Amino acid sequence: MRRIGNLWPRLLTFENLLLAYRKARCGKKQRKSVAYFTLNLERELLQLQRELGEGSYQPGEYRLFTIYERKPRNIAAAPFRDRVVHHALMNVIEPPLDRTFIYDSYACRKGKGVHAAVARYQKWAERYGYVLQMDVAQYFSSIDHRILKQKLRRRIKDKNILSLCDQIIDTGPQQPADGRIYFPGDDLLTPIERPRGIPIGNLTSQILANLYLDELDHAIKEQFRIAAYLRYVDDLAILDDDKGRLHELREWVRERLVTDRLVLHPRKSHITPVGVGIDFLGYHLFPQRRLLRNDNGHRFVRKLRGFARGYAARILDWGDFNPSVQSWIGHAQHADTKGLRRVIFSNTLFRRGSGQAPTG
């Protein structure tokens, strides 16, 4: 595979930094950090350009918080200034890297996404009898820095770009050594000596997560000639008519992940007849039918009640929660949820002065 070069001059252009700023501020214009950066926009961008060019750029501290959706997730949010740099980097490395990924990798890619992955799965489910589902345990927090940097160097040869990638990887919140898994060849100190984990909240983490398992993707597609394979971040699905072959593939994947210092989730790796239906990417999927997971609807109702209380108390305005409501509606509309949406939105708590309620 030919390595990518001559990217650094493109990253440093004022036009690229300005485009990165516009992407970074999307949906966040009202935040104080964004407003301050915008107030001094030209000076801030020129300062970033100078620091990056002379090698004095230093990332700021992350803001750490936890979200609770099905399970707790630790999120690390970089300062706005650093998010501009992340977008500037992605502007130049994402297109050439994306072209090296397999077609059926669906996370955080233009023209892909959850709904495209679900549609692809259902098309295959009409053809094959069984599906092997696999999930990588603690994926983002388990990504090994040393291996990740090696994978980047197999794709990119621009030293300045690689140095910036290394800086972003190294300055992210580190995972504690407690509870680490020992792999073949490790000694007592190996888990302490090998930093791991990339922050879920980083823009750069999306493409790095795709890159980290891309060699596995190509092996499954090309070495084993598996047509019906797709991946969404750390969720993998392989469909086939031969149940025994799927058992063999699962064991091969389990062993192959060890070379990347990863393990399969012990309770989320199983083979199922497609006609029974599977939980995948927020839906319960059958070959020709798509339902919303029960817990998804329950979580949304709880969130909606919280929005209603905040709106009634005048703590929240309509614009504070309407994007979240519309996002859920968009997700739910891709399943058989007409009755569910009618029940949820029949409540009049969300009627505005115009007399309109959210339409589902």
PADRENNU-318112 format. One record per residue (C-alpha): x, y, z. Coordinates in steps of 0.25 Angstrom, whole numbers, plus 5000, padded with zeros to 4 digits. Layout:
X;Y;Z .
...
This chain:
5000;5000;5000 .
5006;5013;4996 .
5008;5023;5008 .
5002;5037;5008 .
5011;5049;5008 .
5011;5064;5005 .
5000;5067;5015 .
5006;5077;5024 .
5006;5089;5015 .
4992;5087;5013 .
4989;5086;5027 .
4996;5099;5030 .
4988;5108;5020 .
4979;5119;5026 .
4968;5114;5017 .
4969;5100;5024 .
4969;5106;5038 .
4957;5115;5034 .
4949;5103;5029 .
4953;5095;5042 .
4948;5106;5050 .
4935;5107;5043 .
4933;5091;5045 .
4937;5092;5059 .
4927;5103;5063 .
4915;5096;5056 .
4904;5095;5066 .
4913;5101;5077 .
4912;5116;5074 .
4906;5120;5087 .
4917;5114;5096 .
4926;5124;5102 .
4939;5118;5097 .
4934;5118;5083 .
4929;5133;5084 .
4942;5137;5090 .
4950;5130;5079 .
4941;5136;5068 .
4942;5150;5074 .
4957;5149;5071 .
4956;5140;5059 .
4968;5144;5050 .
4977;5146;5062 .
4974;5132;5067 .
4975;5125;5054 .
4989;5132;5051 .
4994;5128;5065 .
4990;5114;5062 .
4997;5114;5049 .
5009;5120;5055 .
5010;5110;5066 .
5007;5098;5057 .
5018;5103;5047 .
5029;5105;5057 .
5025;5093;5066 .
5021;5100;5078 .
5006;5096;5078 .
5002;5089;5091 .
4988;5083;5094 .
4980;5088;5106 .
4973;5080;5117 .
4961;5072;5114 .
4948;5074;5121 .
4944;5060;5126 .
4929;5056;5128 .
4920;5043;5128 .
4908;5041;5120 .
4898;5030;5123 .
4891;5023;5111 .
4890;5008;5114 .
4903;5008;5121 .
4912;5019;5126 .
4922;5025;5116 .
4934;5034;5120 .
4935;5046;5110 .
4947;5055;5108 .
4944;5068;5102 .
4956;5076;5096 .
4956;5091;5097 .
4950;5098;5085 .
4964;5103;5080 .
4969;5088;5080 .
4956;5084;5073 .
4960;5094;5062 .
4973;5087;5060 .
4966;5073;5060 .
4957;5078;5049 .
4969;5083;5041 .
4976;5070;5043 .
4964;5062;5038 .
4962;5071;5026 .
4975;5066;5020 .
4977;5052;5025 .
4962;5047;5026 .
4960;5046;5010 .
4972;5038;5007 .
4971;5029;5019 .
4956;5027;5016 .
4959;5022;5002 .
4967;5010;5008 .
4956;5005;5017 .
4947;4994;5012 .
4933;4998;5007 .
4926;4991;5018 .
4932;4999;5030 .
4920;5009;5033 .
4924;5017;5045 .
4926;5032;5044 .
4928;5032;5029 .
4921;5040;5018 .
4910;5033;5011 .
4910;5022;5022 .
4905;5022;5036 .
4895;5014;5045 .
4884;5013;5035 .
4892;5009;5023 .
4899;4998;5032 .
4885;4993;5036 .
4880;4993;5022 .
4892;4985;5017 .
4890;4975;5028 .
4876;4973;5025 .
4879;4971;5010 .
4889;4960;5014 .
4879;4954;5024 .
4870;4951;5013 .
4881;4942;5006 .
4888;4936;5018 .
4883;4927;5029 .
4892;4930;5041 .
4899;4943;5046 .
4911;4943;5055 .
4911;4956;5064 .
4924;4960;5071 .
4927;4972;5080 .
4941;4977;5084 .
4942;4978;5099 .
4945;4993;5104 .
4949;4996;5090 .
4953;5011;5091 .
4959;5010;5105 .
4967;4998;5100 .
4974;5003;5087 .
4989;5002;5089 .
4996;5015;5086 .
5009;5008;5081 .
5001;4999;5071 .
4992;5011;5067 .
5005;5019;5063 .
5010;5007;5055 .
4998;5006;5048 .
4998;5021;5045 .
5012;5020;5040 .
5008;5009;5030 .
4998;5018;5023 .
5005;5032;5025 .
5019;5037;5022 .
5018;5051;5025 .
5027;5053;5038 .
5020;5066;5043 .
5006;5060;5041 .
5010;5048;5049 .
5016;5056;5060 .
5003;5064;5062 .
4996;5051;5062 .
5005;5045;5072 .
5003;5058;5081 .
4988;5057;5080 .
4989;5042;5084 .
4999;5044;5095 .
4992;5056;5102 .
4978;5049;5103 .
4973;5044;5116 .
4981;5031;5120 .
4974;5018;5124 .
4978;5013;5138 .
4987;5001;5139 .
4977;4994;5148 .
4969;4983;5142 .
4978;4982;5129 .
4979;4969;5122 .
4992;4962;5120 .
4995;4957;5106 .
5005;4946;5101 .
5019;4951;5103 .
5015;4961;5114 .
5023;4963;5127 .
5018;4968;5140 .
5021;4983;5136 .
5016;4982;5121 .
5002;4988;5124 .
5008;5000;5131 .
5018;5002;5121 .
5009;5002;5109 .
4999;5014;5109 .
4985;5011;5104 .
4972;5018;5101 .
4967;5029;5092 .
4956;5039;5096 .
4942;5036;5091 .
4939;5051;5090 .
4950;5054;5080 .
4947;5056;5066 .
4961;5049;5063 .
4957;5037;5070 .
4946;5033;5060 .
4956;5031;5049 .
4966;5025;5058 .
4956;5015;5062 .
4953;5011;5048 .
4968;5010;5045 .
4971;5001;5056 .
4963;4990;5052 .
4964;4992;5037 .
4975;4981;5035 .
4965;4971;5041 .
4954;4976;5032 .
4963;4974;5020 .
4967;4960;5024 .
4952;4956;5026 .
4948;4961;5013 .
4960;4957;5005 .
4967;4946;5012 .
4954;4938;5015 .
4946;4943;5003 .
4935;4947;5012 .
4925;4956;5005 .
4915;4958;5016 .
4923;4965;5026 .
4921;4979;5032 .
4927;4987;5044 .
4922;4999;5051 .
4933;5003;5061 .
4934;4991;5070 .
4921;4984;5065 .
4924;4973;5055 .
4915;4964;5047 .
4917;4952;5038 .
4906;4945;5031 .
4907;4931;5025 .
4899;4918;5022 .
4910;4910;5029 .
4909;4910;5044 .
4922;4903;5046 .
4930;4912;5037 .
4925;4924;5046 .
4930;4917;5058 .
4943;4915;5052 .
4943;4930;5048 .
4940;4934;5062 .
4952;4927;5067 .
4961;4933;5057 .
4956;4947;5060 .
4958;4944;5075 .
4972;4940;5072 .
4975;4952;5062 .
4970;4962;5072 .
4981;4958;5082 .
4991;4963;5072 .
4985;4977;5074 .
4984;4975;5089 .
4969;4974;5088 .
4959;4963;5093 .
4945;4959;5089 .
4934;4963;5099 .
4931;4950;5106 .
4915;4952;5106 .
4914;4958;5092 .
4919;4948;5082 .
4909;4938;5077 .
4903;4931;5065 .
4888;4933;5063 .
4879;4929;5052 .
4875;4942;5044 .
4860;4938;5045 .
4861;4939;5061 .
4865;4954;5060 .
4877;4961;5066 .
4879;4974;5074 .
4889;4982;5065 .
4892;4997;5065 .
4880;5001;5073 .
4869;4992;5066 .
4864;4978;5067 .
4866;4973;5053 .
4859;4963;5044 .
4861;4960;5030 .
4849;4968;5026 .
4845;4976;5038 .
4852;4986;5047 .
4848;4989;5062 .
4853;4999;5072 .
4860;4993;5084 .
4851;4994;5096 .
4861;5000;5104 .
4863;5011;5094 .
4848;5015;5095 .
4848;5015;5110 .
4861;5024;5111 .
4855;5034;5102 .
4842;5035;5110 .
4850;5037;5122 .
4858;5048;5115 .
4846;5054;5109 .
4839;5055;5123 .
4852;5062;5128 .
4851;5072;5117 .
4836;5075;5120 .
4840;5078;5134 .
4851;5087;5130 .
4842;5094;5120 .
4830;5096;5130 .
4840;5102;5140 .
4846;5111;5130 .
4859;5105;5132 .
4860;5100;5117 .
4855;5107;5105 .
4850;5100;5093 .
4863;5101;5085 .
4870;5094;5097 .
4864;5080;5095 .
4857;5081;5081 .
4870;5076;5073 .
4871;5064;5083 .
4856;5061;5081 .
4857;5062;5065 .
4869;5053;5065 .
4862;5042;5073 .
4850;5043;5063 .
4859;5042;5051 .
4865;5029;5057 .
4851;5024;5061 .
4845;5026;5047 .
4855;5016;5041 .
4847;5005;5049 .
4833;5000;5051 .
4830;5011;5062 .
4818;5019;5057 .
4809;5014;5068 .
4820;5016;5078 .
4823;5030;5073 .
4808;5033;5074 .
4807;5029;5088 .
4819;5037;5093 .
4815;5050;5086 .
4800;5050;5089 .
4804;5056;5102 .
4802;5071;5102 .
4813;5075;5111 .
4822;5080;5099 .
4812;5089;5092 .
4818;5102;5090 .
4811;5116;5089 .
4808;5112;5074 .
4800;5100;5079 .
4810;5091;5072 .
4816;5078;5078 .
4828;5070;5073 .
4823;5062;5061 .
4828;5048;5060 .
